[in-house]
Amino acid sequence: MRVLSVGTLKSLFLPGGVWLLGVVLLVYSGWLTPTLPVLSFLYYCAIAGGMLLAWRFHSSRIFLSLLVVLMAQQGAAISAGQPPFIPGTLQALAVLVPVNFVLIAMMHERGFTVESVAPVVLFLFVQSLTVTVFCGAAVRTHSLSNPIALPRYAIAVIASAAIFLTVRFVLNRKPVDSALLWSLGALFLALRSAAATRTSMAYWATSGCILATAVIENSYLLAYHDELTTLPSRRAFNDALMRLRSPYSIAVVDIDHFKRFNDTYGHDTGDQVLRMVAANLGGVTGGGQAYRCGGEEFNILFPGKTTAEVQPHLEKLRETVARSEFRMRGNNEDRRQIPRGPDRRNQRKSARIRKGDAIRRLAEGKPSSALSVTISIGVATATTERSSPETVLASADKALYRAKSNGRNRVETVTSAPRRMRSKTAGIA
């Protein structure tokens, strides 16, 4: 799967990047007409609304990020209000805010609990108090008409944090990382224009709105995307079916002998196989969009394409999966395979023996065992308006069943030549 695919770039820039770009254009074009009280009201609405959404959806990272924005804005406002301008506080904020964003991005989401939130809130409070006390003494005059030139080390810290958040988003595709990236960009512009109160407040409000929107984006991702494979889920597939107009093709993909992977190597290895196959399906050519619809079953939609047009792309996909070498990450014995109770105690000795064997194999430098993963595909096409998606999907299922009956690791269509099928095909997986 391509790392910088069109979908990845779209998720990266929407909505935070477009939102920030729009505000920048309004500022530099002179079309930013709202007064300071209006902008302040929008800013506090974004902060309060975002915190409320974060609490409701148990997103502690967004809540803490909004708290960082709130404290930074208050510190910048106090600094800008001093008779001789105090850029020392802004310089400290330019270093601490990106560091805090990186630390928040690296946090594991543990829900909105006192145990997970209270220590970080206390840390941020002490941090802001320290900045106010120690940086307040660094007084020097500054022109209120020019942008504030942040020191090079602050620019380097902000740039490093932006690169880190970008790489993290490309690898994980999490809306929180994208929101932190564009919110950091808005914060940088807010600090640079701290002397121009109205412009700075517009960027502070933008930063809060981007973070608040991330809660909605994350909820959408959980509802319409599969968390394990990051592919669109069954709900997204059903929504896409309602928008289809003939001609279109539906391919049903199933991992061959997937139950055997789980039974033999454990569910951790099964999850790795699902991710590997999903990564290949996500890069399917021919204008197809892959969905995970449950277990080891995936569906691919090809709007505006017939069976003859999509079959070469499906053959290419099948060959790609078959050529992909899947190596187990060490001994992936799933804990769910180990019995609980008294019998579990009796297996400790044999478990130690297995661990000793594994250690010896690692010491000898033997590579982990490679597994062969293949897929079977059935495809059907709707050629008339009377063909309902349910009928086309059922026909693709029948073609998939025939692919498994004929030996698996193959693509079968509804119009494929009939072959002699086994008399007993129960238990096909």
DRENDO-1510 file (C-alpha; in Angstrom, 1 decimal, always signed):
<recs>
REC; n; res; u; v; w
REC; 1; MET; +0.0; +0.0; +0.0 .
REC; 2; ARG; +1.4; +3.4; -0.9 .
REC; 3; VAL; +2.3; +5.5; +2.1 .
REC; 4; LEU; +1.4; +8.8; +0.5 .
REC; 5; SER; -1.8; +7.8; -1.2 .
REC; 6; VAL; -4.5; +10.2; -2.3 .
REC; 7; GLY; -6.7; +9.1; +0.7 .
REC; 8; THR; -3.8; +9.8; +3.1 .
REC; 9; LEU; -3.2; +13.3; +1.7 .
REC; 10; LYS; -6.9; +14.0; +1.7 .
REC; 11; SER; -7.2; +12.9; +5.4 .
REC; 12; LEU; -4.1; +15.0; +6.3 .
REC; 13; PHE; -5.3; +18.3; +4.8 .
REC; 14; LEU; -9.1; +17.9; +5.5 .
REC; 15; PRO; -10.4; +19.6; +7.5 .
REC; 16; GLY; -7.6; +21.2; +9.5 .
REC; 17; GLY; -5.3; +22.2; +6.7 .
REC; 18; VAL; -8.1; +23.8; +4.6 .
REC; 19; TRP; -9.5; +25.5; +7.6 .
REC; 20; LEU; -6.1; +27.1; +8.5 .
REC; 21; LEU; -5.4; +28.1; +4.9 .
REC; 22; GLY; -8.8; +29.8; +4.7 .
REC; 23; VAL; -8.1; +31.9; +7.8 .
REC; 24; VAL; -4.6; +32.8; +6.5 .
REC; 25; LEU; -6.2; +34.0; +3.2 .
REC; 26; LEU; -8.8; +36.1; +5.1 .
REC; 27; VAL; -6.1; +37.7; +7.2 .
REC; 28; TYR; -3.7; +38.6; +4.4 .
REC; 29; SER; -6.5; +39.7; +2.0 .
REC; 30; GLY; -7.9; +42.1; +4.6 .
REC; 31; TRP; -11.3; +40.4; +4.5 .
REC; 32; LEU; -11.2; +39.4; +8.2 .
REC; 33; THR; -14.0; +41.7; +9.4 .
REC; 34; PRO; -15.2; +40.4; +12.8 .
REC; 35; THR; -14.3; +42.6; +15.7 .
REC; 36; LEU; -12.1; +41.4; +18.6 .
REC; 37; PRO; -15.1; +40.7; +20.9 .
REC; 38; VAL; -16.7; +38.5; +18.2 .
REC; 39; LEU; -13.4; +36.6; +17.7 .
REC; 40; SER; -12.9; +36.2; +21.4 .
REC; 41; PHE; -16.4; +34.8; +21.7 .
REC; 42; LEU; -15.7; +32.3; +18.9 .
REC; 43; TYR; -12.5; +31.3; +20.5 .
REC; 44; TYR; -14.0; +30.6; +23.9 .
REC; 45; CYS; -16.9; +28.7; +22.2 .
REC; 46; ALA; -14.4; +26.5; +20.4 .
REC; 47; ILE; -12.4; +25.8; +23.6 .
REC; 48; ALA; -15.5; +25.1; +25.8 .
REC; 49; GLY; -17.3; +23.2; +23.0 .
REC; 50; GLY; -14.2; +21.1; +22.2 .
REC; 51; MET; -13.6; +20.3; +25.9 .
REC; 52; LEU; -17.2; +19.3; +26.3 .
REC; 53; LEU; -17.1; +17.0; +23.2 .
REC; 54; ALA; -13.7; +15.6; +24.4 .
REC; 55; TRP; -15.3; +14.8; +27.8 .
REC; 56; ARG; -18.4; +13.3; +26.2 .
REC; 57; PHE; -16.4; +11.1; +23.8 .
REC; 58; HIS; -13.7; +10.2; +26.4 .
REC; 59; SER; -10.9; +11.8; +24.4 .
REC; 60; SER; -8.4; +12.9; +27.0 .
REC; 61; ARG; -5.8; +13.8; +24.4 .
REC; 62; ILE; -8.0; +16.4; +22.7 .
REC; 63; PHE; -9.1; +17.8; +26.1 .
REC; 64; LEU; -5.4; +18.2; +27.2 .
REC; 65; SER; -4.5; +19.8; +23.8 .
REC; 66; LEU; -7.3; +22.3; +24.2 .
REC; 67; LEU; -6.1; +23.0; +27.8 .
REC; 68; VAL; -2.6; +23.7; +26.4 .
REC; 69; VAL; -4.1; +26.1; +23.8 .
REC; 70; LEU; -6.1; +27.9; +26.6 .
REC; 71; MET; -3.1; +28.3; +28.9 .
REC; 72; ALA; -0.9; +29.4; +26.0 .
REC; 73; GLN; -3.4; +32.0; +24.9 .
REC; 74; GLN; -3.8; +33.4; +28.4 .
REC; 75; GLY; +0.0; +33.6; +28.7 .
REC; 76; ALA; +0.3; +35.4; +25.4 .
REC; 77; ALA; -2.5; +37.8; +26.2 .
REC; 78; ILE; -0.9; +38.8; +29.5 .
REC; 79; SER; +2.5; +39.2; +27.9 .
REC; 80; ALA; +1.1; +41.4; +25.1 .
REC; 81; GLY; -0.7; +43.6; +27.6 .
REC; 82; GLN; +2.4; +44.7; +29.4 .
REC; 83; PRO; +3.5; +48.4; +28.7 .
REC; 84; PRO; +6.9; +47.3; +27.5 .
REC; 85; PHE; +6.2; +44.3; +25.4 .
REC; 86; ILE; +7.5; +41.0; +26.8 .
REC; 87; PRO; +8.5; +38.5; +24.1 .
REC; 88; GLY; +10.2; +36.2; +26.6 .
REC; 89; THR; +6.9; +34.6; +27.4 .
REC; 90; LEU; +6.1; +34.1; +23.8 .
REC; 91; GLN; +9.5; +32.5; +23.2 .
REC; 92; ALA; +8.9; +30.1; +26.0 .
REC; 93; LEU; +5.5; +29.3; +24.6 .
REC; 94; ALA; +7.0; +28.7; +21.2 .
REC; 95; VAL; +9.1; +25.9; +22.7 .
REC; 96; LEU; +6.8; +24.4; +25.3 .
REC; 97; VAL; +3.6; +24.2; +23.2 .
REC; 98; PRO; +5.1; +22.0; +20.4 .
REC; 99; VAL; +6.8; +19.8; +23.0 .
REC; 100; ASN; +3.5; +19.4; +24.9 .
REC; 101; PHE; +1.8; +18.5; +21.6 .
REC; 102; VAL; +4.3; +15.8; +20.8 .
REC; 103; LEU; +4.0; +14.4; +24.3 .
REC; 104; ILE; +0.2; +14.4; +24.1 .
REC; 105; ALA; +0.4; +12.7; +20.6 .
REC; 106; MET; +2.6; +9.9; +22.2 .
REC; 107; MET; +0.1; +9.3; +25.0 .
REC; 108; HIS; -2.0; +6.2; +24.9 .
REC; 109; GLU; -5.7; +7.1; +25.0 .
REC; 110; ARG; -7.0; +5.7; +28.3 .
REC; 111; GLY; -10.3; +7.5; +28.4 .
REC; 112; PHE; -11.4; +10.5; +30.4 .
REC; 113; THR; -10.6; +9.4; +33.9 .
REC; 114; VAL; -9.2; +11.3; +36.9 .
REC; 115; GLU; -6.1; +9.0; +37.0 .
REC; 116; SER; -5.2; +9.7; +33.4 .
REC; 117; VAL; -6.0; +13.4; +33.2 .
REC; 118; ALA; -5.2; +14.9; +36.7 .
REC; 119; PRO; -1.4; +14.4; +36.6 .
REC; 120; VAL; -1.1; +16.0; +33.2 .
REC; 121; VAL; -3.3; +18.9; +34.2 .
REC; 122; LEU; -1.2; +19.5; +37.3 .
REC; 123; PHE; +2.0; +19.3; +35.1 .
REC; 124; LEU; +0.6; +21.9; +32.7 .
REC; 125; PHE; -0.4; +24.2; +35.5 .
REC; 126; VAL; +3.0; +24.1; +37.1 .
REC; 127; GLN; +4.5; +24.6; +33.7 .
REC; 128; SER; +2.4; +27.7; +33.0 .
REC; 129; LEU; +3.1; +29.1; +36.4 .
REC; 130; THR; +6.8; +28.7; +35.9 .
REC; 131; VAL; +6.7; +30.5; +32.6 .
REC; 132; THR; +4.7; +33.4; +34.1 .
REC; 133; VAL; +7.1; +33.8; +37.0 .
REC; 134; PHE; +10.5; +33.4; +35.3 .
REC; 135; CYS; +9.8; +34.7; +31.8 .
REC; 136; GLY; +8.0; +37.8; +33.1 .
REC; 137; ALA; +11.3; +39.2; +34.2 .
REC; 138; ALA; +12.8; +39.1; +30.6 .
REC; 139; VAL; +11.4; +42.5; +29.6 .
REC; 140; ARG; +12.5; +44.3; +26.5 .
REC; 141; THR; +10.7; +46.7; +24.3 .
REC; 142; HIS; +9.3; +45.6; +21.0 .
REC; 143; SER; +7.5; +47.3; +18.2 .
REC; 144; LEU; +3.8; +46.6; +18.3 .
REC; 145; SER; +3.4; +47.1; +14.5 .
REC; 146; ASN; +5.7; +44.3; +13.3 .
REC; 147; PRO; +5.4; +40.5; +13.5 .
REC; 148; ILE; +7.4; +39.0; +16.3 .
REC; 149; ALA; +10.6; +37.3; +15.2 .
REC; 150; LEU; +10.8; +34.1; +17.1 .
REC; 151; PRO; +14.3; +32.8; +17.8 .
REC; 152; ARG; +15.9; +30.1; +15.6 .
REC; 153; TYR; +15.8; +27.5; +18.3 .
REC; 154; ALA; +12.0; +28.0; +18.7 .
REC; 155; ILE; +11.5; +27.7; +15.0 .
REC; 156; ALA; +13.6; +24.5; +15.0 .
REC; 157; VAL; +11.5; +23.0; +17.8 .
REC; 158; ILE; +8.2; +23.9; +16.0 .
REC; 159; ALA; +9.5; +22.4; +12.7 .
REC; 160; SER; +10.7; +19.2; +14.4 .
REC; 161; ALA; +7.3; +18.8; +16.1 .
REC; 162; ALA; +5.5; +19.4; +12.8 .
REC; 163; ILE; +7.6; +16.8; +11.1 .
REC; 164; PHE; +7.0; +14.3; +13.9 .
REC; 165; LEU; +3.3; +14.8; +13.8 .
REC; 166; THR; +3.2; +14.5; +10.0 .
REC; 167; VAL; +5.1; +11.2; +10.0 .
REC; 168; ARG; +3.0; +9.9; +12.8 .
REC; 169; PHE; -0.2; +10.7; +10.9 .
REC; 170; VAL; +1.1; +9.0; +7.7 .
REC; 171; LEU; +1.9; +5.9; +9.7 .
REC; 172; ASN; -1.2; +5.7; +11.9 .
REC; 173; ARG; -3.9; +7.8; +10.0 .
REC; 174; LYS; -5.3; +9.1; +13.3 .
REC; 175; PRO; -7.3; +12.4; +13.2 .
REC; 176; VAL; -5.8; +13.5; +16.5 .
REC; 177; ASP; -2.3; +13.7; +14.9 .
REC; 178; SER; -3.6; +15.7; +12.0 .
REC; 179; ALA; -5.4; +18.1; +14.3 .
REC; 180; LEU; -2.4; +18.6; +16.5 .
REC; 181; LEU; -0.3; +19.4; +13.3 .
REC; 182; TRP; -2.6; +22.1; +12.0 .
REC; 183; SER; -3.4; +23.4; +15.4 .
REC; 184; LEU; +0.4; +23.8; +16.0 .
REC; 185; GLY; +0.5; +25.8; +12.7 .
REC; 186; ALA; -2.3; +28.1; +13.9 .
REC; 187; LEU; -0.5; +28.5; +17.2 .
REC; 188; PHE; +2.7; +29.5; +15.5 .
REC; 189; LEU; +0.9; +32.2; +13.5 .
REC; 190; ALA; -0.9; +33.4; +16.6 .
REC; 191; LEU; +2.4; +33.8; +18.5 .
REC; 192; ARG; +4.0; +35.6; +15.6 .
REC; 193; SER; +1.1; +38.0; +15.3 .
REC; 194; ALA; +0.6; +38.4; +19.1 .
REC; 195; ALA; +1.2; +42.2; +18.8 .
REC; 196; ALA; -1.8; +42.4; +16.4 .
REC; 197; THR; -4.5; +41.4; +18.9 .
REC; 198; ARG; -7.4; +40.8; +16.4 .
REC; 199; THR; -5.3; +38.8; +14.0 .
REC; 200; SER; -3.8; +36.7; +16.8 .
REC; 201; MET; -7.2; +36.0; +18.3 .
REC; 202; ALA; -8.3; +34.7; +14.9 .
REC; 203; TYR; -5.5; +32.2; +14.8 .
REC; 204; TRP; -6.2; +31.2; +18.5 .
REC; 205; ALA; -9.8; +30.5; +17.6 .
REC; 206; THR; -8.7; +28.6; +14.5 .
REC; 207; SER; -6.5; +26.4; +16.7 .
REC; 208; GLY; -9.3; +25.6; +19.1 .
REC; 209; CYS; -11.8; +24.9; +16.2 .
REC; 210; ILE; -9.4; +22.4; +14.6 .
REC; 211; LEU; -8.9; +20.5; +17.8 .
REC; 212; ALA; -12.7; +20.5; +18.5 .
REC; 213; THR; -13.4; +19.2; +15.0 .
REC; 214; ALA; -10.9; +16.3; +15.6 .
REC; 215; VAL; -13.3; +14.8; +18.1 .
REC; 216; ILE; -16.0; +14.6; +15.4 .
REC; 217; GLU; -13.5; +13.3; +12.9 .
REC; 218; ASN; -12.4; +10.6; +15.3 .
REC; 219; SER; -15.9; +9.6; +16.0 .
REC; 220; TYR; -16.6; +9.3; +12.3 .
REC; 221; LEU; -13.5; +7.2; +11.8 .
REC; 222; LEU; -14.6; +4.8; +14.5 .
REC; 223; ALA; -18.0; +4.5; +13.0 .
REC; 224; TYR; -17.1; +4.1; +9.4 .
REC; 225; HIS; -13.6; +2.6; +9.5 .
REC; 226; ASP; -12.3; -0.7; +10.8 .
REC; 227; GLU; -9.9; -0.1; +13.7 .
REC; 228; LEU; -7.7; -3.1; +13.0 .
REC; 229; THR; -7.1; -2.7; +9.2 .
REC; 230; THR; -8.0; +1.1; +8.8 .
REC; 231; LEU; -10.2; +0.1; +5.8 .
REC; 232; PRO; -13.8; +1.4; +5.6 .
REC; 233; SER; -16.2; -0.7; +7.6 .
REC; 234; ARG; -19.5; -2.4; +6.7 .
REC; 235; ARG; -21.4; +0.7; +7.6 .
REC; 236; ALA; -19.4; +2.7; +5.0 .
REC; 237; PHE; -19.9; -0.2; +2.5 .
REC; 238; ASN; -23.7; -0.1; +3.0 .
REC; 239; ASP; -23.7; +3.7; +2.5 .
REC; 240; ALA; -21.7; +3.4; -0.7 .
REC; 241; LEU; -24.1; +0.8; -2.0 .
REC; 242; MET; -27.0; +3.3; -1.8 .
REC; 243; ARG; -25.1; +5.7; -4.0 .
REC; 244; LEU; -24.2; +3.2; -6.8 .
REC; 245; ARG; -25.5; +3.6; -10.3 .
REC; 246; SER; -25.1; +0.8; -12.9 .
REC; 247; PRO; -22.9; -0.3; -14.3 .
REC; 248; TYR; -20.8; -1.3; -11.3 .
REC; 249; SER; -19.0; -4.3; -10.0 .
REC; 250; ILE; -18.7; -5.9; -6.6 .
REC; 251; ALA; -15.9; -8.2; -5.7 .
REC; 252; VAL; -16.0; -10.4; -2.6 .
REC; 253; VAL; -12.6; -11.3; -1.2 .
REC; 254; ASP; -11.9; -14.0; +1.4 .
REC; 255; ILE; -8.6; -15.1; +3.0 .
REC; 256; ASP; -8.0; -18.8; +2.3 .
REC; 257; HIS; -7.8; -21.0; +5.3 .
REC; 258; PHE; -8.0; -18.1; +7.7 .
REC; 259; LYS; -9.5; -20.2; +10.5 .
REC; 260; ARG; -6.4; -22.4; +10.3 .
REC; 261; PHE; -4.2; -19.4; +10.9 .
REC; 262; ASN; -6.1; -18.5; +14.1 .
REC; 263; ASP; -6.2; -22.1; +15.3 .
REC; 264; THR; -2.6; -22.9; +14.6 .
REC; 265; TYR; -0.7; -19.7; +15.3 .
REC; 266; GLY; -3.1; -17.7; +17.5 .
REC; 267; HIS; -5.2; -14.6; +17.0 .
REC; 268; ASP; -2.3; -12.2; +17.1 .
REC; 269; THR; -0.9; -13.8; +14.0 .
REC; 270; GLY; -4.4; -13.8; +12.5 .
REC; 271; ASP; -4.6; -10.0; +13.1 .
REC; 272; GLN; -1.2; -9.6; +11.4 .
REC; 273; VAL; -2.5; -11.5; +8.3 .
REC; 274; LEU; -5.6; -9.3; +8.2 .
REC; 275; ARG; -3.5; -6.2; +8.3 .
REC; 276; MET; -1.2; -7.5; +5.5 .
REC; 277; VAL; -4.1; -8.5; +3.2 .
REC; 278; ALA; -5.9; -5.2; +4.0 .
REC; 279; ALA; -2.8; -3.2; +3.1 .
REC; 280; ASN; -2.8; -4.9; -0.4 .
REC; 281; LEU; -6.5; -4.4; -0.8 .
REC; 282; GLY; -6.2; -0.8; +0.0 .
REC; 283; GLY; -3.9; -0.3; -3.0 .
REC; 284; VAL; -6.2; -2.1; -5.5 .
REC; 285; THR; -6.1; -0.6; -8.9 .
REC; 286; GLY; -8.9; +0.1; -11.4 .
REC; 287; GLY; -10.7; +2.6; -9.3 .
REC; 288; GLY; -11.8; +0.1; -6.7 .
REC; 289; GLN; -12.5; +0.8; -3.0 .
REC; 290; ALA; -11.9; -2.0; -0.5 .
REC; 291; TYR; -14.1; -2.5; +2.7 .
REC; 292; ARG; -13.8; -4.9; +5.6 .
REC; 293; CYS; -17.2; -6.3; +6.1 .
REC; 294; GLY; -16.5; -8.8; +8.9 .
REC; 295; GLY; -13.9; -11.4; +9.9 .
REC; 296; GLU; -11.7; -12.4; +7.0 .
REC; 297; GLU; -14.2; -11.1; +4.4 .
REC; 298; PHE; -13.6; -8.0; +2.4 .
REC; 299; ASN; -15.7; -6.3; -0.4 .
REC; 300; ILE; -14.4; -4.1; -3.2 .
REC; 301; LEU; -16.6; -1.7; -5.1 .
REC; 302; PHE; -15.8; -0.7; -8.7 .
REC; 303; PRO; -18.2; +2.1; -9.7 .
REC; 304; GLY; -18.8; +2.4; -13.5 .
REC; 305; LYS; -16.8; -0.8; -14.2 .
REC; 306; THR; -17.9; -4.1; -15.7 .
REC; 307; THR; -16.5; -7.6; -14.9 .
REC; 308; ALA; -14.3; -7.6; -18.0 .
REC; 309; GLU; -12.8; -4.3; -16.9 .
REC; 310; VAL; -12.1; -5.2; -13.3 .
REC; 311; GLN; -10.9; -8.8; -13.7 .
REC; 312; PRO; -7.3; -7.9; -14.7 .
REC; 313; HIS; -7.0; -5.7; -11.6 .
REC; 314; LEU; -8.4; -8.4; -9.4 .
REC; 315; GLU; -5.9; -10.9; -10.9 .
REC; 316; LYS; -3.1; -8.5; -10.2 .
REC; 317; LEU; -4.4; -8.1; -6.6 .
REC; 318; ARG; -4.5; -11.8; -6.1 .
REC; 319; GLU; -1.0; -12.3; -7.4 .
REC; 320; THR; +0.3; -9.5; -5.2 .
REC; 321; VAL; -1.1; -11.1; -2.1 .
REC; 322; ALA; +0.2; -14.5; -3.1 .
REC; 323; ARG; +3.7; -13.1; -3.7 .
REC; 324; SER; +3.7; -11.1; -0.4 .
REC; 325; GLU; +5.9; -13.0; +2.1 .
REC; 326; PHE; +4.4; -13.0; +5.5 .
REC; 327; ARG; +6.8; -13.7; +8.3 .
REC; 328; MET; +5.6; -14.4; +11.9 .
REC; 329; ARG; +6.9; -12.1; +14.5 .
REC; 330; GLY; +8.4; -14.7; +16.8 .
REC; 331; ASN; +6.3; -17.1; +18.8 .
REC; 332; ASN; +2.8; -15.7; +18.6 .
REC; 333; GLU; +1.1; -18.1; +20.9 .
REC; 334; ASP; -2.2; -16.4; +21.8 .
REC; 335; ARG; -3.0; -16.3; +25.5 .
REC; 336; ARG; -6.5; -17.3; +24.7 .
REC; 337; GLN; -5.2; -20.7; +23.6 .
REC; 338; ILE; -3.8; -21.4; +27.1 .
REC; 339; PRO; -6.4; -23.0; +29.4 .
REC; 340; ARG; -7.2; -21.3; +32.6 .
REC; 341; GLY; -7.5; -22.8; +36.1 .
REC; 342; PRO; -5.5; -25.7; +37.5 .
REC; 343; ASP; -4.5; -27.1; +34.1 .
REC; 344; ARG; -2.7; -23.9; +33.3 .
REC; 345; ARG; -0.3; -24.5; +36.2 .
REC; 346; ASN; +0.6; -27.9; +34.8 .
REC; 347; GLN; +1.8; -26.4; +31.6 .
REC; 348; ARG; +4.4; -24.1; +33.1 .
REC; 349; LYS; +7.2; -26.7; +32.7 .
REC; 350; SER; +6.4; -27.3; +29.0 .
REC; 351; ALA; +6.1; -23.5; +28.5 .
REC; 352; ARG; +9.6; -23.0; +29.9 .
REC; 353; ILE; +10.9; -25.7; +27.5 .
REC; 354; ARG; +9.2; -24.0; +24.5 .
REC; 355; LYS; +10.7; -20.7; +25.6 .
REC; 356; GLY; +14.1; -22.3; +25.9 .
REC; 357; ASP; +13.8; -23.7; +22.4 .
REC; 358; ALA; +12.8; -20.3; +21.1 .
REC; 359; ILE; +15.7; -18.6; +22.7 .
REC; 360; ARG; +18.1; -21.2; +21.2 .
REC; 361; ARG; +16.6; -20.7; +17.8 .
REC; 362; LEU; +17.1; -16.9; +18.1 .
REC; 363; ALA; +20.7; -17.4; +19.3 .
REC; 364; GLU; +21.3; -19.5; +16.2 .
REC; 365; GLY; +20.0; -16.7; +14.0 .
REC; 366; LYS; +17.3; -18.7; +12.3 .
REC; 367; PRO; +14.7; -16.5; +10.6 .
REC; 368; SER; +11.1; -16.6; +11.6 .
REC; 369; SER; +8.9; -19.0; +9.7 .
REC; 370; ALA; +7.3; -17.6; +6.5 .
REC; 371; LEU; +3.6; -18.3; +5.9 .
REC; 372; SER; +1.8; -18.5; +2.6 .
REC; 373; VAL; -1.3; -16.3; +2.4 .
REC; 374; THR; -3.7; -16.4; -0.5 .
REC; 375; ILE; -7.1; -15.0; -1.3 .
REC; 376; SER; -10.1; -16.1; -3.3 .
REC; 377; ILE; -12.2; -13.6; -5.1 .
REC; 378; GLY; -15.7; -13.7; -6.6 .
REC; 379; VAL; -17.0; -10.8; -8.7 .
REC; 380; ALA; -20.3; -9.8; -10.3 .
REC; 381; THR; -21.6; -6.8; -12.2 .
REC; 382; ALA; -24.8; -4.8; -12.3 .
REC; 383; THR; -25.5; -4.0; -15.9 .
REC; 384; THR; -29.1; -2.7; -15.6 .
REC; 385; GLU; -30.9; -0.4; -13.3 .
REC; 386; ARG; -33.1; -3.3; -12.1 .
REC; 387; SER; -30.1; -5.1; -10.6 .
REC; 388; SER; -30.2; -4.4; -6.9 .
REC; 389; PRO; -26.9; -4.2; -4.9 .
REC; 390; GLU; -28.2; -7.2; -2.8 .
REC; 391; THR; -28.6; -9.3; -5.9 .
REC; 392; VAL; -25.2; -8.4; -7.3 .
REC; 393; LEU; -23.6; -9.1; -3.9 .
REC; 394; ALA; -25.3; -12.5; -3.7 .
REC; 395; SER; -24.0; -13.3; -7.2 .
REC; 396; ALA; -20.5; -12.3; -6.2 .
REC; 397; ASP; -20.8; -14.6; -3.1 .
REC; 398; LYS; -21.7; -17.5; -5.3 .
REC; 399; ALA; -18.7; -16.8; -7.5 .
REC; 400; LEU; -16.5; -16.7; -4.4 .
REC; 401; TYR; -18.0; -20.0; -3.3 .
REC; 402; ARG; -17.1; -21.5; -6.7 .
REC; 403; ALA; -13.5; -20.1; -6.4 .
REC; 404; LYS; -13.0; -21.9; -3.1 .
REC; 405; SER; -14.5; -25.1; -4.4 .
REC; 406; ASN; -12.2; -25.0; -7.4 .
REC; 407; GLY; -9.0; -24.9; -5.3 .
REC; 408; ARG; -8.9; -21.3; -3.9 .
REC; 409; ASN; -6.3; -18.6; -4.8 .
REC; 410; ARG; -8.3; -17.7; -7.9 .
REC; 411; VAL; -10.7; -15.2; -9.3 .
REC; 412; GLU; -14.2; -16.4; -10.4 .
REC; 413; THR; -16.9; -14.4; -12.1 .
REC; 414; VAL; -20.6; -15.0; -12.5 .
REC; 415; THR; -20.0; -15.7; -16.2 .
REC; 416; SER; -17.2; -18.2; -15.6 .
REC; 417; ALA; -17.5; -21.5; -17.3 .
REC; 418; PRO; -19.1; -24.0; -14.9 .
REC; 419; ARG; -16.8; -26.6; -13.5 .
REC; 420; ARG; -17.4; -29.9; -11.7 .
REC; 421; MET; -17.8; -29.1; -8.0 .
REC; 422; ARG; -17.1; -31.4; -5.1 .
REC; 423; SER; -20.1; -33.1; -3.7 .
REC; 424; LYS; -19.3; -32.0; -0.2 .
REC; 425; THR; -18.2; -28.4; +0.2 .
REC; 426; ALA; -19.2; -27.8; +3.8 .
REC; 427; GLY; -16.6; -26.2; +5.9 .
REC; 428; ILE; -15.0; -24.2; +3.2 .
REC; 429; ALA; -12.9; -21.4; +4.8 .
</recs>
